[in-house]
Amino acid sequence: MKIVIVGAGEVGFHLAKILSQEHHDIVVIDSDEERVSRVNEHLDVIAIEGSGISPIILSQAGVENADLLVAVSPHDEINILACQIATKLGAKKTIARISNIEFNSPDSLVKPEQLGINLSIYPEEVTAEEIVRLVKRASATDVLEFGEGRIQIIGVRLDAGSPLLNRTMRDVVKDFTELVFRVVAISRGARTIIPTGNDVFKKNDQVFTVCKTEYVQDMLRLAGKEGQDVKNVMILGGGKIGTLVAEQIEDDVNVKIIESNKDRSIELADKLRRALVIQGEGSDIDLLAKEGIMDMDVFISVTEDEETNIISCLMAKHLGVPKTIALVENSDYVTLAGTIGLDVAVNKKLSAAQIILKFIRKGEILSVATLHGVDAEVIELIAQKGSDVTKKPLKDVKFPEGAIIGCVIRDNSVMIPVGSTKINPNERVVVFTLPKAIPELEKFFNR
């Protein structure tokens, strides 16, 4: 595909990096000289310095022949206008990153699709949904659902009491036959390991497991995690993300939301039905103690200041809160979260990028997601009739290096494949893969 990306910030750079690895024809446009230089220095793509709403610059980028224009600058107006101009010039499809959630409101007078935009991404909404999933599985660092919720990818850090410690993967599979699960990756320090039978589990490993939903609690116990019933949640920051999270969980748990701005606090108190709104500074440890931070099951910091989010989560962890979630601007912190004492770091730009990647992917890909702490993706595909993956049992198939099958959905049931398993046409398959393997993987599942 020929793809033009307007905006070379974190979202645009990340998209260009991933898509260029998949051999798409990428052109990036940005008005900032330093950002353009960064793209030219680090990526094998074309970068143009100029305005993303200039017809001349867009034509120079070849937008008239583009399969897709993706506008992900920090400015809604530029993104919307870039999509409109690109459509007029001949781009087949357009995607816009939009921060103003008024466009997504049921009462909105103008919808993005009425402006000729094929897909609109709201980073705050996507991030809030991710945080809510993490709250519901408080023992996990990642929770992803596939197969209409029948399968979950669970990320969990191995505690000292885990019966998996110092055992090989082969031993674990042999000794825990009653569980339907498969370990698809291990994050150890800065390394991502796609495990084989001889790999040994170690303390503080972040382990990613494909598991039937009904076995999730058993899997968490194997990791040394006790079942944690979430009753009390404290949210620092009453902005868009904090408000969206509170709205989605306030009927199920006790929520306290701390907001420093007086006017915003009053608005929140009127808007939220059950959550308790407190005006104050999140850095005030006396206030946090007074409001019962030590009784919280989950602490979430989603202010606009990254440093505040990290420090407040570290402080909450020090005070005994079992799970902390921090919103970060620097995407590197998502990978480094565990090494600096955070349970989970979320980045709204990367969350938005994954929705865009899902839209772009070709072939019979149903869904795609990324995992915290590893440079990898989980993809759900359909095996097409006549594709290589359907021709032989898995033990005889030369599967792409850097990819592993987690499970197969067959006749509405979930199965963890073994070497003798033969995948049939039209069956759904969940695959864990490093980015470099995706192009070959798509060929493997398509005719």
Secondary structure as UniProt FT lines:
FT   STRAND          2..6
FT   HELIX           10..21
FT   TURN            22..23
FT   STRAND          25..30
FT   HELIX           33..42
FT   STRAND          46..49
FT   TURN            52..53
FT   HELIX           55..60
FT   TURN            61..62
FT   HELIX           63..65
FT   STRAND          68..71
FT   HELIX           76..89
FT   STRAND          93..97
FT   HELIX           101..104
FT   TURN            106..107
FT   HELIX           112..115
FT   STRAND          119..121
FT   HELIX           123..136
FT   TURN            137..139
FT   STRAND          142..146
FT   TURN            147..150
FT   STRAND          151..157
FT   TURN            160..161
FT   TURN            163..166
FT   HELIX           169..175
FT   TURN            177..178
FT   STRAND          181..188
FT   TURN            189..190
FT   STRAND          191..193
FT   TURN            197..198
FT   TURN            203..204
FT   STRAND          206..212
FT   HELIX           213..215
FT   HELIX           216..222
FT   TURN            223..224
FT   STRAND          232..236
FT   HELIX           240..249
FT   TURN            250..252
FT   STRAND          254..259
FT   HELIX           262..271
FT   STRAND          276..279
FT   TURN            282..283
FT   HELIX           285..290
FT   TURN            291..292
FT   HELIX           293..295
FT   STRAND          298..301
FT   HELIX           306..318
FT   TURN            319..320
FT   STRAND          323..327
FT   HELIX           332..336
FT   HELIX           337..340
FT   STRAND          344..346
FT   HELIX           348..360
FT   STRAND          365..370
FT   TURN            372..373
FT   STRAND          377..382
FT   TURN            385..386
FT   HELIX           388..390
FT   HELIX           394..396
FT   TURN            401..402
FT   STRAND          403..410
FT   TURN            411..412
FT   STRAND          413..415
FT   TURN            419..420
FT   TURN            425..426
FT   STRAND          428..433
FT   HELIX           435..437
FT   HELIX           438..445
//
